Amino acid sequence: MIVVDWNAVALGLAIGAATSMVFFAGLGLGMRLALLTERPINILVLSALLRIAVLLGIGWAVAFYLGPFVLAGFALAFFIVRTVATAIARAGVPFRDAP
């Protein structure tokens, strides 16, 4: 039977939640900037490359230095934050004072 290190999972959840929130905030910022430009594809590609590189880099560091239980928490947190972000986007919640 595998013994789960719940402290490591909790650490992964914390790191993953913070990283995922930055990832999706970057997505929102990239989308807003792209909509203001005449050639949005440049902004979207740069934003995607930067966000993906940072997410994978942190994920790799978590796996390499902290272990598989922290990585499991990291991945779980990403999917939880993704689900919440998707639900907010689908609900059409206005951002600040948007009409």
C-alpha positions in Angstrom: 0.0 0.0 0.0 1.3 3.5 -0.9 1.6 5.9 1.9 0.6 9.4 0.7 2.5 12.4 2.1 -0.5 14.8 2.6 1.8 17.6 3.6 3.6 17.3 0.2 0.2 17.2 -1.6 -0.9 20.4 0.3 2.4 22.1 -0.7 1.7 21.2 -4.3 -1.8 22.5 -4.1 -0.5 25.8 -2.8 2.2 26.1 -5.4 -0.1 24.9 -8.2 -2.9 27.3 -7.2 -0.6 30.3 -7.2 1.0 29.3 -10.5 -2.4 28.6 -12.1 -3.9 31.9 -11.0 -0.9 33.7 -12.6 -1.3 31.6 -15.7 -5.0 32.5 -16.1 -4.5 36.1 -15.2 -1.9 36.2 -17.9 -4.4 34.7 -20.3 -6.9 37.4 -19.5 -4.3 40.2 -19.8 -3.1 38.7 -23.1 -6.6 38.6 -24.5 -7.3 42.2 -23.4 -4.1 43.4 -25.0 -4.8 41.4 -28.2 -8.2 42.9 -28.6 -6.7 46.4 -28.5 -4.3 45.8 -31.4 -4.6 45.5 -35.1 -2.7 42.2 -35.3 -3.8 40.2 -32.2 -2.0 37.0 -33.2 1.4 38.4 -32.3 0.2 39.2 -28.7 -1.6 35.9 -28.4 1.3 33.8 -29.5 3.8 35.6 -27.3 1.4 35.4 -24.3 0.8 31.6 -24.9 4.5 30.8 -25.3 5.4 32.8 -22.1 2.6 31.3 -20.0 3.2 27.7 -21.2 7.0 28.0 -20.6 6.5 29.4 -17.1 3.9 26.8 -16.2 6.0 23.9 -17.5 9.1 25.2 -16.0 7.6 25.5 -12.5 6.0 22.1 -13.0 9.3 20.6 -13.9 11.0 22.2 -10.9 8.3 20.9 -8.6 8.7 17.4 -10.0 12.5 17.4 -9.9 13.1 19.0 -6.6 10.0 18.3 -4.5 8.8 14.9 -5.7 5.8 13.2 -7.1 3.3 14.0 -4.3 3.9 17.7 -4.7 3.6 17.3 -8.5 0.2 15.6 -8.0 -1.0 18.4 -5.8 0.3 20.9 -8.4 -1.6 19.3 -11.2 -4.7 18.9 -9.2 -4.6 22.6 -8.3 -4.2 23.5 -11.9 -7.4 21.6 -12.9 -9.3 23.1 -10.0 -8.3 26.7 -10.9 -9.0 26.0 -14.6 -12.5 24.7 -13.7 -13.2 27.8 -11.6 -11.8 30.2 -14.3 -13.9 28.5 -17.0 -17.0 28.7 -14.9 -16.4 32.4 -14.3 -15.8 33.0 -18.0 -18.9 31.1 -19.0 -21.0 33.0 -16.4 -20.0 36.3 -18.0 -19.0 37.9 -14.8 -18.0 41.5 -15.7 -14.5 42.6 -15.0 -14.4 45.8 -12.9 -16.7 48.4 -14.4 -17.3 46.7 -17.7 -20.7 47.5 -19.2 
